[in-house]
Amino acid sequence: MFLPGLSQAQKWKRQRVEYSLGFAATNFLGDLGGRDQVGTNFVQDFEIKATRYAASLGYRYQLAKDWYLKGNLVYAKVSGSDKLTKQPSRARRELNFKSDIVELSAQLEYMLIKQKSGHLYSLRGVRGKSWFRFEVYLLGGIGGIWYDPKGDRNGEWHRLAPLNTEGQGLPGGPSDYSGFTAVIPYGIGIRRNLSGGARSRHFGSWSVSLELTMRKTFSDYIDDVSTDYYTDGDKDPQAILEAGGENALYFHDPSDHYNYGGYGEPQQRGDKSDKDAYMMGIISINYKPVRRRRNLPKF
């Protein structure tokens, strides 16, 4: 009587490893686009028209009864455009961008609600505890991303970082950005088992999961927008033109409201006090193989 109970209690140790393939919807939260309001933080600035897609690969390892460690490799697309908002100060800029993102991260998961197993075999006419196939977990982690913003001009996309659109490297301008930054993923997940009972103990188990996460970064240049419109001492963008060419001048101010506006002080282009972020809703198919026990009878 002791050995079966011990085997059931230690079941998770024989199925520690899990592989996952996921597909996701993304939404960028930065300086461009957003809802028809002055820029706000977090999900208050969510704009469904800016939703793009992502794909992920994952390796998950169970550390203890309720704790898991997962490594993620994610390829994502994000975008933003002032054409999507009617908020006057944002729409007036006429800025836009899109970027590929490659993310490598590790996340720690804590299981809030675990699945409950019923009978080992499905027996007709036998009543008892049934399978509860849902799990709910919290997740948080850290990682790094690579990004490369591009801007659209008459249907042609141009890399923005080399153009130094905010006067990077010019007198009084900000420093260049690298295209790499740290990221902190956090959120909540729910999963449902697709297999169970005796079959999963011999052939492994499948599940499907949904994670709703925020990805907080440490860069404000994923959309190439952060500070002010650059002007030299004469309030003229000639330095942008000379340093980066005509495309640099165009993407500095596609609206042409600020290039030659004659303002007495630099005008705001972005909000450098609030770093960029992106949201992801990931649906994953997960497979958990069985580690065979050695030197034990198969029954």
Secondary structure, DSSP 8 states (H G I E B T S, - for coil): -HHHHHHHHTGGGGS-EEEEEEEEEEEEESSSS-SSSS--SGGGG--GGG-EEEEEEEEEEEEETTEEEEEEEEEEEEEEEGGG---HHHHTT--EEEEEEEEEEEEEEEEEE--B---SS--TT--S---B-EEEEEEEEEEEEEE--EEEETTEEEESGGGTTT-TTSTT------SEEEEEEEEEEEEEES--THHHHHH-EEEEEEEEEEEEES-S-TTS--SB----TTS-THHHHHHH-HHHHHHH-TT-SSTT---SS--B-S-TTS--EEEEEEEEEEEE-----TTS---
